[in-house]
Amino acid sequence: MVRINSILFTTLFASWILQPTEKVIPTNTPAVNTSVIDGPYVLYRNDSVFVKYIEDNGGVKSVRTDSMPVASGSRATLVVNTGEPGKTFNVSLKQKLTNEKAEYKGVKKMLVISDIEGNFTALRKLLQVNGVIDENFNWTFNKDHVVFTGDFVDRGTMVTEVLWLIYSLEEKAKAAGGYVHFILGNHEIMNMSGDLRYVQPRYPEHAALMNRSYTQVFGTDTEIGRWLDTKNVVEKVGNILFMHGGISDYVNEAQIPLKKINELLRPHYRDTASVEYADPLLNILVSDYGPFWYRGYYAGSSRATMGQIDSTLNYYRVSHISTGHTVIAKNISSLYAGKLFNTDVHHAGGHSEALLVENGQFSRVNDKGEKFPVEAWQNEKPE
């Protein structure tokens, strides 16, 4: 867990002072209110849980706060908007948060999605038409897996809703024998470490209404922040290696086990933008050559070679690599003789796809439920 120095602690504590216009309601009943435009934000202080919703009443924004004892917080039900008028989904807070494993064996079917960037509608459509969830956001993918490979925040206007949907699906999937993997991308880590270049203005504005900075929305005293702390930057699921960016030659040469990569990075998600580390290996992992920033598979003067790809496959004992991070074509594409898959597409432009893996076969599926073969990238200029 990241250490909080005395100055930061003072700042965080001061942020709990409620605004005079804020409504505080002791309850564990979800807030059902058509004026809610953002939230919930779940924050912890001492022995209490505070669930905050941003409301807009006639153009005037304010914060509604529901409070409850920590002991009853795990039984709380949150209500989250979907972008469809009158349509919401419920989220139950997890009783326990634990760090994810780095490797998952015996997975025969999975759906892979990356770079949603706050586009809740695109995510909902992809999941519903491809049999992952029903119209009421219940898990319908049985014992199969969904892999989200980073950049689900920034740029879009429904970031909070996207994160709560993924959060809620994790428990629903486990109950059915399936699994949800959420692998962090550079934008999740940028938000956690204070780099807010791509954040929609509404989010810092809403954080300010709660007397917080937007970075503090992902702090260690929040449910979403604690949850993100449990996530990895690289995982092996079945015979596929997943990360947002890629494995550079520098990481190949270091021969770092997956578990160690995640253990080295996890305590530093909140300081990658501002700290030079004593450990040279850690400096590589947070740099442009690390797994959540590397673009060498698709762009740059030193494009990855087949030898580099094979070195990664051999060391981590996988047959394929899958990344997001860089849009190279309108469709999901394969590269390096089918050993690498790029899943970053223009969701915001109305062209959403996911990678479907079934018993070693790879297909691309869209938000209409159509299924196509994955074609090799023809070296188009990266977009």
Secondary structure, DSSP 4 states (H G I P E B T S, - for coil): -----HHHHHHHHHTTPPPTT-EEEE-SSPP--TTEEEEEEEEEETTEEEEEEEEEETTEEEEEEEEEEHHHHTT-EEEEE-SSTT-EEEEEPPS---PPPSEE----EEEEE---TT-HHHHHHHHHHTTSB-TT--B-STT-EEEEES--SSSSS-HHHHHHHHHHHHHHHHHHT-EEEEE--HHHHHHHHT--TT--THHHHHHHHTTS-TGGGGSTTBHHHHHHHT--SEEEETTEEEESS---HHHHHHT--HHHHHHHHGGGTTTTTT---S-HHHHHHTSTTSTTT--TTTSSSSPPPHHHHHHHHHHHT-SEEEE-S---SSS-EEETTTTEEE----TTTT--EEEEEETTEEEEEETTS-EEEPEEP--PPP-
